[in-house]
């Protein structure tokens, strides 16, 4: 029969628990639309320095052979310091919950208790994952809020000293010119990216109300009527559809009363641009991982007073930001 002494096993140390919480359970991974847009990496510090460069390109003029060359000067650069966001969540495993665990079949008591703890860690990880996705939507929108949906953690426009670019499509009232307005929004983003990187595609992350207005617009409906023989009118469009070179997808996320995206807005994102949207993971605030490369999740435990059980702590120390906020265009219906 298991006792609390079982938690002294190395299987419940920081390294083992951290490995366990970072392991995707079979059949339970649910990738999000935004996940594919962010490049992830670990860092060894608790802050991330974004090196901002004025790296637009100009042309090289022709010259006679042997004449002085046109110099390529180092770009003007400045940096912005962002602290990673500490996201801790805790739980407990009480003595009463493990006292009756016995070896069963081929599973030892240790394996039984490990499975019990892993279930607790999975729930904690799910909360952390949802929070990271909420912050990612904030990075796309340019403002990252805390869990209450009111406390502003980062205003990227203020941090970079810029203003958000917005394009109104007038979907509810306009029956013409939608394509031109979308192209205008694309050009706004292209001017920001300039020659720094090739844009390989476009993704629009849409709120529910925006998507409804988009698919009700007469210009768009007629376009699909001609091209797809009316299938757009009967198919479920929420999973995404292409229009004007953009893949439009409805995005919805909600935790409690906090919604991830304004229902009547969308965000036009150029894809293929390296490190436009990034996630950086810092080490946990634990002595054993100081100055090591961060991983997405950490987990640890310690004994409660009087042997009442063990305290579980899971955490992520993530920074999700857009490195070129003006390259993502806010669209309004």
Secondary structure by P-SEA (a helix, b strand, c coil): cccccccccccccaaaaaaaaaccccccccccccccccccccccccbbbbbcccbbbbbbbbbcccccccccccccbbbbbbbbbbbbbbccccccccccccccccccaaaaaaaaaaaaaaaaaaaaaaaaaaaaaaaaaccccccccccccccccccccbbbbbbbccccccccaaaaaaaaaaaaaaaaacccccccbbbbbccaaaaaaaaacaaaaaaaaaacccccccccccccccccccbbbbbbbbccccccccccbbbbbbcccccccbbbbbbcccccccccccccccccccccccccbbbbbbbbbbbbbbcccccbbbbcc
